């Protein structure tokens, strides 16, 4: 019979499994290097980051990705369905470059006039399959100024035939390209959500660090105020405040006021997160050393303590943005949010307010896909950052 290992030796050997779990190849990695390495290992988080980058790219370079200008209206092509993109022609031959067929009005042989759908009264279009039109990339089109400074007419895709058009998401009731509008609308929806989140981060960070650092009656007073603000029903308050905005205000004024209205109730969660982190740090050695060196309270709070809460701030930031996007889309859908000539994803969906419209022209709901992708992307990114912010956990 083999000699059993002493129990004391087993106890000494047991922590090795945990040690092997915690200790990795990067023994000298900094905190942010550990966060980055753990973030990269999370496939959902990486997917969320990719989706967010794609949406931001479409919004920043909206004119480049838009084949047609926003002010191009043509009632003759209103509510045109999305243009089919083909790789195989009518004869069964495969084309490496995607192409479309020219869409033209169908002529009624009895009257010689354009044919209309008897239910929707929309013009009926037919494809000319005898002449495939290849989709060109980096083509010349309508002129615009990149970043408002650089004049150019280069666009990501389009067709060279002036009599043909490509509407990958169809057109709206005004005959405007929905894809071009959705790219431009992303600029407003994302900028508003980022602006609101920035205001929330500033307010929440300042309130949280002051509350956690001083403690005592100051902390109690601030936390009671935070609870008071959190008690308000967000949606009802937003609807009430937005509804009283004067209709005589221009679009930019409405944009700013809506941003501050959204920010009124969006900072409380971050304030509590920062407070809890500061409470755990205010008695640490580096804070006590700063006090002994004569550092002021403001320097300790905003130079020493606040940077140590940055991981929490980033996580709350990415999880706040989806809520703002949905709130703006909801209010704009009801006609209480962003006003024309500005355009947002919610504003594009105003035409889809009845079942008949959805049944006859379902493609006008395509802007909702941008909202879904944005919310999904930021949520996945926020969840990944939340897990990566604690790189020393085993799970």
C-alpha atoms as one frame of an Amber mdcrd trajectory, in Angstrom:
protein
   0.000   0.000   0.000   1.426   3.355  -1.029   2.210   5.912   1.602  -0.466
   8.608   1.738   0.508  12.290   1.564   0.255  14.130   4.877  -2.819  16.369
   5.217  -0.629  19.418   5.866   1.137  18.844   2.556  -2.252  18.595   0.794
  -3.288  21.949   2.289  -0.062  23.529   1.071  -0.538  22.100  -2.397  -4.218
  23.096  -2.734  -3.750  26.819  -3.497  -1.610  25.978  -6.509  -4.689  25.480
  -8.686  -5.974  28.944  -7.795  -2.519  30.401  -8.298  -2.305  28.852 -11.744
  -5.688  30.372 -12.555  -4.673  33.866 -11.479  -1.092  33.963 -12.682  -0.801
  34.240 -16.451   2.022  34.675 -18.860   1.895  38.460 -18.523   3.250  38.711
 -14.940   4.284  42.360 -15.256   1.183  43.642 -17.006  -0.392  46.868 -15.817
  -4.030  47.145 -14.812  -5.089  48.525 -18.214  -3.125  45.814 -20.019  -4.993
  43.193 -18.001  -8.294  44.883 -18.835  -7.446  44.991 -22.544  -6.348  41.351
 -22.614  -9.516  40.175 -20.883 -11.669  42.364 -23.108 -10.144  40.846 -26.247
 -10.990  37.355 -25.026 -14.694  38.216 -24.834 -16.162  37.599 -28.295 -19.496
  39.344 -27.542 -17.626  42.424 -26.329 -15.457  42.504 -29.451 -18.579  42.103
 -31.598 -20.196  45.008 -29.760 -17.122  47.166 -30.312 -17.148  46.343 -34.039
 -20.841  47.264 -34.342 -20.273  50.552 -32.524 -17.269  51.403 -34.709 -19.284
  50.674 -37.869 -22.147  52.926 -36.765 -19.789  55.723 -35.745 -18.000  55.450
 -39.091 -21.291  55.656 -41.000 -22.324  58.686 -38.950 -19.029  60.580 -39.200
 -18.666  59.970 -42.945 -22.404  60.051 -43.706 -22.038  62.018 -46.950 -19.380
  59.631 -48.213 -21.588  56.572 -47.645 -24.756  58.304 -48.901 -25.162  57.913
 -52.684 -27.817  60.657 -52.844 -28.245  64.020 -51.085 -30.837  64.409 -48.347
 -32.562  67.290 -50.104 -33.248  65.195 -53.212 -37.014  64.723 -53.383 -38.901
  62.991 -56.174 -42.580  62.240 -55.650 -42.558  59.901 -58.656 -40.393  57.398
 -56.768 -41.988  57.790 -53.331 -42.147  54.576 -51.287 -40.061  52.672 -53.829
 -39.073  49.219 -52.521 -35.390  48.395 -51.959 -33.384  47.833 -55.121 -32.505
  44.128 -55.496 -28.762  43.486 -55.733 -27.776  40.569 -57.958 -24.729  38.404
 -58.572 -26.410  36.075 -61.103 -27.971  37.528 -64.235 -31.098  36.420 -66.095
 -29.055  33.918 -68.122 -27.632  32.231 -65.021 -24.121  33.669 -65.286 -22.311
  34.596 -62.071 -20.795  38.086 -61.786 -18.072  38.821 -59.262 -19.124  42.470
 -59.129 -22.677  43.009 -57.808 -25.114  44.655 -60.178 -28.672  45.945 -60.366
 -31.303  46.161 -63.049 -32.739  49.466 -64.131 -36.169  50.094 -62.630 -38.707
  51.824 -64.843 -42.385  52.626 -64.575 -44.665  49.925 -65.885 -46.915  51.249
 -68.633 -50.543  50.202 -68.708 -51.138  48.960 -72.313 -54.795  49.981 -72.156
 -54.210  53.641 -71.300 -50.575  54.166 -72.229 -50.062  55.737 -68.791 -47.983
  54.525 -65.820 -49.656  51.613 -64.044 -50.633  51.968 -60.389 -51.249  49.396
 -57.703 -55.039  49.213 -57.147 -54.572  48.851 -53.369 -51.748  51.255 -52.505
 -52.102  53.548 -55.556 -48.309  53.519 -55.850 -46.484  53.418 -59.160 -45.604
  49.904 -60.292 -41.973  49.449 -61.367 -40.481  46.692 -63.475 -36.886  45.582
 -64.010 -35.093  45.671 -67.329 -33.203  42.359 -67.090 -31.607  42.834 -70.493
 -29.173  45.455 -69.203 -27.404  44.717 -65.894 -25.825  47.821 -64.366 -22.736
  47.104 -62.219 -22.392  48.764 -58.825 -19.306  50.961 -58.750 -17.264  51.758
 -55.663 -15.588  55.076 -54.851 -17.590  56.761 -57.579 -18.139  60.434 -58.362
 -21.527  61.806 -57.372 -23.089  64.827 -55.718 -20.706  67.377 -54.235 -20.313
  67.902 -50.504 -17.709  69.081 -48.000 -16.034  66.393 -45.931 -16.086  67.518
 -42.276 -17.524  70.753 -43.620 -14.098  71.752 -44.968 -12.853  69.539 -47.815
 -14.904  69.764 -51.040 -15.292  66.423 -52.791 -17.777  64.371 -54.782 -16.417
  60.907 -53.978 -18.861  58.314 -52.590 -18.469  54.763 -51.382 -20.838  53.201
 -53.911 -23.214  54.119 -56.706 -23.989  53.524 -60.372 -22.609  55.333 -63.406
 -25.852  55.232 -65.373 -27.610  58.581 -64.737 -30.984  57.028 -65.543 -30.556
  54.237 -62.976 -30.632  54.480 -59.196 -29.780  52.202 -56.299 -31.902  52.396
 -53.151 -30.658  49.614 -50.903 -33.281  50.424 -48.235 -35.926  51.853 -50.556
 -37.333  55.391 -50.444 -39.686  57.213 -48.075 -42.905  59.036 -48.851 -40.948
  62.011 -50.198 -38.931  59.913 -52.627 -35.694  60.282 -50.637 -33.174  57.477
 -50.247 -33.671  55.840 -46.832 -30.074  54.596 -46.627 -28.706  58.111 -47.116
 -31.120  59.474 -44.532 -30.320  56.710 -42.040 -26.592  57.467 -42.246 -27.231
  61.161 -41.647 -29.758  60.404 -38.891 -27.134  58.355 -37.071 -25.057  61.505
 -36.755 -27.836  63.209 -34.767 -28.942  60.186 -32.725 -25.413  59.182 -31.718
 -24.184  62.729 -31.090 -27.193  63.443 -28.866 -26.688  60.240 -26.877 -22.955
  60.912 -26.502 -23.584  64.537 -25.506 -26.172  63.503 -22.913 -23.855  60.818
 -21.577 -21.002  63.331 -21.327 -23.177  65.665 -19.242 -24.266  62.738 -17.069
 -20.656  61.637 -16.565 -19.563  65.132 -15.521 -22.427  65.558 -13.040 -22.351
  61.996 -11.715 -18.571  61.929 -11.301 -18.444  65.215  -9.405 -21.376  64.360
  -7.145 -20.083  60.846  -6.482 -16.498  61.792  -5.671 -17.560  64.636  -3.353
 -20.061  62.405  -1.565 -17.621  59.548  -1.109 -14.643  61.679  -0.082 -16.257
  63.821   2.610 -18.732  61.290   3.976 -20.699  62.184   7.092 -23.604  64.595
   6.819 -22.458  65.734   3.368 -22.661  62.177   2.082 -26.076  61.671   3.697
 -27.457  64.889   2.211 -26.150  64.112  -1.267 -27.420  60.535  -1.203 -30.890
  61.652  -0.099 -30.918  64.069  -3.036 -29.807  61.278  -5.388 -32.642  59.091
  -4.121 -35.080  61.981  -4.600 -34.004  62.427  -8.228 -34.111  58.671  -8.846
 -37.697  58.526  -7.554 -39.024  60.501 -10.541 -40.508  58.359 -13.335 -38.140
  59.018 -16.213 -40.486  58.573 -19.141 -43.296  60.668 -17.655 -40.919  63.480
 -16.728 -39.264  63.447 -20.148 -42.626  63.593 -21.898 -43.797  66.461 -19.694
 -40.675  68.569 -20.126 -40.322  67.947 -23.855 -43.997  68.756 -24.453 -43.589
  72.306 -23.093 -40.716  73.219 -25.434 -41.909  76.200 -27.527 -42.565  75.269
 -31.146 -40.984  78.560 -32.222 -37.517  77.379 -31.208 -35.172  76.279 -33.948
 -33.876  72.724 -34.268 -30.534  73.397 -32.581 -32.195  74.904 -29.502 -34.516
  71.905 -29.283 -31.480  69.605 -29.601 -29.731  71.283 -26.650 -32.815  71.387
 -24.432 -33.640  67.729 -25.094 -30.041  66.825 -24.245 -30.246  68.543 -20.860
 -33.682  67.014 -20.188 -32.295  63.523 -20.798 -29.275  64.299 -18.619 -31.453
  65.372 -15.664 -32.098  61.799 -14.546 -29.226  59.904 -16.166 -26.422  60.723
 -13.721 -27.665  59.073 -10.520 -26.388  55.546 -11.222 -22.893  56.802 -11.990
 -22.888  58.999  -8.868 -23.543  55.963  -6.683 -20.909  53.865  -8.445 -18.243
  56.554  -8.074 -19.207  57.161  -4.432 -18.840  53.490  -3.522 -15.440  53.312
  -5.204 -14.200  56.493  -3.522 -15.390  55.238  -0.123 -13.151  52.196  -0.534
 -10.162  54.315  -1.602 -10.229  57.367   0.659  -8.305  55.654   3.491  -5.674
  54.043   1.283  -1.985  54.865   1.585  -1.695  57.098  -1.474  -4.590  59.282
  -0.293  -3.190  59.579   3.236   0.239  60.381   1.797  -1.264  63.127  -0.364
  -2.915  64.636   2.706   0.373  64.558   4.621   2.066  66.317   1.705  -0.452
  69.144   2.011  -2.539  68.412  -1.083  -5.884  70.182  -1.172  -9.167  68.311
  -1.068  -9.930  69.205  -4.683  -6.557  67.875  -5.814  -7.019  64.624  -3.908
 -10.543  64.151  -5.260  -9.979  64.993  -8.904  -6.294  64.128  -9.411  -5.864
  61.064  -7.195  -9.282  59.506  -6.550 -11.319  60.222  -9.673  -8.825  58.597
 -12.120  -9.084  55.396 -10.067 -12.814  55.260 -10.808 -12.289  55.545 -14.562
 -13.073  51.884 -15.224 -16.466  52.258 -13.524 -17.153  55.479 -15.422 -16.412
  53.853 -18.789 -18.719  50.939 -18.020 -21.624  53.154 -16.920 -21.025  55.391
 -19.943 -21.390  52.557 -22.443 -24.477  51.205 -20.659 -26.156  54.638 -20.511
 -25.920  55.381 -24.238 -28.426  52.673 -25.358 -31.080  54.035 -23.011 -30.651
  57.540 -24.406 -30.853  56.255 -27.994 -34.123  54.460 -27.237 -35.561  57.459
 -25.370 -34.746  59.841 -28.217 -36.177  57.449 -30.790 -39.375  57.076 -28.762
 -39.915  60.820 -28.341 -39.042  61.583 -31.966 -41.390  58.827 -33.116 -44.181
  60.609 -31.219 -43.188  63.964 -32.711 -41.886  65.339 -29.390 -38.157  64.889
 -29.959 -35.812  66.049 -32.695 -37.512  68.368 -35.187 -36.821  68.884 -38.874
 -34.638  69.969 -40.632 -32.561  67.840 -38.236 -33.182  64.142 -38.673 -32.788
  61.162 -36.354 -33.558  57.451 -36.455 -36.734  57.971 -34.453 -37.866  60.765
 -36.746 -37.446  58.494 -39.781 -39.886  56.038 -38.240 -42.723  58.544 -37.921
 -44.195  57.296 -41.192 -44.615  53.797 -39.724 -47.385  54.611 -37.265 -50.174
  52.440 -38.630 -50.573  48.810 -39.612 -51.641  49.586 -43.162 -48.405  51.432
 -43.870 -46.367  48.612 -42.349 -48.234  46.042 -44.394 -47.911  47.850 -47.718
 -44.454  49.445 -47.359 -42.579  47.509 -44.648 -39.177  48.844 -45.741 -39.835
  52.186 -44.043 -39.106  50.321 -40.788 -35.497  49.696 -41.852 -34.193  52.654
 -39.761 -35.247  50.607 -36.729 -32.439  48.186 -37.631 -29.918  50.939 -36.934
 -31.452  51.466 -33.490 -31.355  47.731 -32.779 -27.724  47.444 -33.878 -26.739
  50.509 -31.828 -28.448  49.293 -28.651 -27.098  45.761 -29.091 -23.579  47.002
 -29.828 -23.359  49.348 -26.844 -24.888  46.759 -24.497 -22.418  44.072 -25.569
 -19.572  46.561 -25.296 -20.717  47.701 -21.855 -21.087  44.149 -20.555 -17.630
  43.278 -21.846 -16.071  46.348 -20.262 -17.839  45.617 -16.984 -16.325  42.129
 -16.867 -12.917  43.311 -18.048 -12.824  46.104 -15.453 -12.211  43.423 -12.805
  -9.355  41.457 -14.392  -8.338  39.809 -11.115 -11.564  37.830 -10.740 -11.358
  34.112 -11.541 -14.717  33.843 -13.310
